[in-house]
Amino acid sequence: MNEIDDEVQSLIEAVKQSKVYRQYDMQRTILKGEPELKKQVDEYRIRSYEIQNAEDDEHLQERIEAFEAEYADFVEQPKVCEFLEAELDLCRMLQEVTARVVDSLNFE
């Protein structure tokens, strides 16, 4: 397992050095500089997560539309938009890495 641990550590370092992660980290730092805005972004992210992971809800589409309308102006703020885009890019990169590992192992 030691060899795997070493390789995982190397992967972590590669992720940290990537342009995608550095952009995310910069945007996160900027957002942390405005605690009230960060709190609002965190609340937005929690609500978004809850909606995305809701059980079969017959009113889901309406809830999504109401959520998007409520936050339409908020997500257009440059600091918010830039952070959310950077976060999404990082999530996509990590999903791709995970998918490639799983696919290469024939894990079913």
PLY file of the C-alpha trace (Angstrom):
ply
format ascii 1.0
element vertex 108
property float x
property float y
property float z
element edge 107
property int vertex1
property int vertex2
end_header
0.00 0.00 0.00
2.97 2.31 0.53
3.56 2.53 -3.23
-0.07 3.55 -3.78
0.17 6.12 -1.00
3.22 7.63 -2.68
1.45 7.79 -6.04
-1.66 9.31 -4.49
0.52 11.98 -2.89
2.08 12.65 -6.30
-1.39 13.00 -7.82
-2.41 15.41 -5.07
0.64 17.54 -5.76
-0.07 17.47 -9.51
-3.65 18.62 -8.88
-2.43 21.43 -6.63
-0.02 22.59 -9.35
-2.66 22.50 -12.09
-4.00 25.70 -13.59
-7.53 24.61 -12.68
-6.74 24.17 -9.00
-4.66 27.35 -8.79
-7.55 29.32 -10.29
-9.97 27.76 -7.80
-7.64 28.48 -4.89
-7.23 32.10 -5.99
-10.99 32.61 -6.29
-11.54 30.90 -2.92
-9.02 33.24 -1.31
-10.69 36.29 -2.86
-14.07 35.12 -1.60
-12.72 34.46 1.90
-11.69 38.12 1.98
-15.38 39.01 2.06
-16.88 36.88 4.85
-20.47 38.00 4.26
-20.29 37.24 0.56
-18.66 33.88 1.31
-21.50 33.08 3.69
-24.03 33.88 0.97
-22.15 31.73 -1.55
-22.05 28.86 0.94
-25.80 29.17 1.51
-26.34 29.15 -2.27
-24.17 26.05 -2.64
-26.03 24.22 0.16
-29.41 25.00 -1.36
-28.19 24.00 -4.82
-26.88 20.71 -3.46
-30.15 19.99 -1.67
-32.16 20.60 -4.83
-29.81 18.49 -6.95
-30.05 15.61 -4.50
-33.76 15.81 -3.75
-35.73 12.62 -3.82
-38.27 12.20 -6.58
-40.15 15.43 -6.12
-43.11 16.09 -8.36
-42.42 19.81 -7.98
-38.69 19.60 -8.65
-38.79 21.58 -11.88
-40.71 24.37 -10.17
-38.26 24.37 -7.27
-35.32 24.61 -9.68
-36.92 27.49 -11.58
-37.73 29.35 -8.35
-34.18 28.79 -7.07
-32.65 30.06 -10.32
-34.90 33.11 -10.32
-34.11 33.87 -6.68
-30.35 33.73 -7.28
-30.20 35.09 -10.85
-28.68 38.44 -9.88
-26.52 36.93 -7.15
-24.69 34.48 -9.44
-24.00 37.28 -11.93
-21.83 39.15 -9.43
-18.27 38.85 -10.74
-16.71 37.42 -7.56
-19.52 34.91 -7.16
-19.54 33.91 -10.81
-15.77 33.52 -10.98
-15.67 31.40 -7.82
-18.53 29.15 -8.94
-16.96 28.67 -12.38
-13.58 27.81 -10.84
-15.22 25.40 -8.41
-17.13 23.70 -11.23
-13.95 23.37 -13.30
-12.18 21.73 -10.35
-15.08 19.35 -9.75
-15.11 18.35 -13.40
-11.37 17.73 -13.37
-11.62 15.54 -10.26
-14.56 13.64 -11.75
-12.56 13.01 -14.91
-9.57 11.74 -12.94
-11.80 9.45 -10.90
-13.58 8.14 -13.98
-10.27 7.43 -15.72
-8.97 5.46 -12.73
-12.17 3.44 -12.42
-12.41 2.82 -16.17
-8.81 1.67 -16.38
-9.36 -0.91 -13.63
-12.39 -2.56 -15.23
-14.20 -1.91 -11.97
-17.85 -2.94 -12.25
0 1
1 2
2 3
3 4
4 5
5 6
6 7
7 8
8 9
9 10
10 11
11 12
12 13
13 14
14 15
15 16
16 17
17 18
18 19
19 20
20 21
21 22
22 23
23 24
24 25
25 26
26 27
27 28
28 29
29 30
30 31
31 32
32 33
33 34
34 35
35 36
36 37
37 38
38 39
39 40
40 41
41 42
42 43
43 44
44 45
45 46
46 47
47 48
48 49
49 50
50 51
51 52
52 53
53 54
54 55
55 56
56 57
57 58
58 59
59 60
60 61
61 62
62 63
63 64
64 65
65 66
66 67
67 68
68 69
69 70
70 71
71 72
72 73
73 74
74 75
75 76
76 77
77 78
78 79
79 80
80 81
81 82
82 83
83 84
84 85
85 86
86 87
87 88
88 89
89 90
90 91
91 92
92 93
93 94
94 95
95 96
96 97
97 98
98 99
99 100
100 101
101 102
102 103
103 104
104 105
105 106
106 107
